[in-house]
Amino acid sequence: MNQQASGKEASEIADTTRQSELIAALANDIACLKGRTPEELAEYWCILNRWKWPEQIPNPEPIPIVTKPKYRYGETPRRGAIMSHIKTLVAHKLISRTWNKDTMTDEEHSAWYAKAFGG
């Protein structure tokens, strides 16, 4: 029983340590985002959405190695938190425009966005 208890305690300590490290990393990440233009933030969101890491944000989060694409942006805590935070700072339309910059002109995107999202 003592070995089970100490194993559980060690697991809880490891979880708490990981959470503390994540919180510290996110505080640094948010500090790196301050003072950036909406256009820069939208570009960072797109880079993260492509499973890459913006060089302006230090200490990249490791990309999960999976055989099937089961991860969505909220499933890796730090990447998802940064993307969610950016979405609170930047209009969806700008993120969408940045995401589609190589496939649509500004006019095409405006027409498509109005039809798709009503705005």
N, C-alpha and C positions, 0 to 999 in steps of 0.2 A: 504494500500500500504506500509506503514511504517513497519508493521509486516512482510510482505513478504520480504521487503528489509533487515530487520534485521535478518530474518531467513536465507536468502541467504548469508549474510555476515558471520553469525555464521557457516554455512556450509563450506564456503570458508576458514575460519580461521581453522576449524577442519581439512579440507583437507591439508592445508599448514602445520599444526602441525604434522599430520601423515606422510607427506612426509619428514619433517625434522627429525622426529624420525627414519624413515626407513633409511635415508642417514647416520645418526649417527650410527645406528646399523650395517649397511653394512661396514662402515669404521672400526669399531671394528672387524667385522667378517674377513675382508681382512687382518687386522693386525694379527689375530690369525692364518691365513693360511701361513703367511710368515715364511720361515725357515723350513717348513714341506717338507718331501721327496715326490717325485712323487707317491710313493706307498701309503703313508699316505693320500695324497690328493685324489687319486683314491678311497681309502676306504671310505673317507668322502663323496664323490659323491655317492657311492653305498648306504651308510647309509641314506643319504638324499632322494635318489630315492625310498627307502623302507618306506618313510614317518616316519623315525625316526630322531634323532638329534645326531650328534657326541658330546660326552661329552667334547671334547676339545674346542668347540665353545660355549661360554657362552650365557645365555638368549635364550633358545630355542623359535623358532617361534611356536605359537599354531598350532596344526593340525586342518584344517577345518573339521567341522562335516557336512557330506553330506550323503544323502540317496543313491545317485548314484555316481559312480566314475567319476565325471566330471572334476576334477582337473588334469592338467598336470603340469610338473615341473615349467613352466613359469607363472602359474596362482596364485601362492602365491609369492608375490614380493621378499621377503627376501630369501626364499629357492631357488627360481629360479635364483636369482642374484648370490647366492653363487655357485650354480651348474654351471651356465654359466661361472663364473670366473674360477672355477677349470678347465673347459674344455679349457680355454685359456692357462693354465699352464701345463696340462698333456696330453699326446698323447691319442687319442681315443682308440688305441689298448690296452693301459694299463688299461684304465677304463673298456673296454670290458673284458679283461682278469680277472680283479678283480671281475667284475659282474658274470662271469661264472666260478669262481675258484672251486666251489663245484660240477660242472657238467661236466667239461672237464679237461683233463690233459693239460700241456703246449703244447705238440705236437698236440693234437686234436684241441686246440684253434688256434694254428698257422695255421694249415691246413684250418680250418673253416674260420678264419679271411681272409686268402689269397683269398679263394674262394668268400666270401661274399663281401669283400671290396677291393680286388685286392692288398693287401699289407701285 
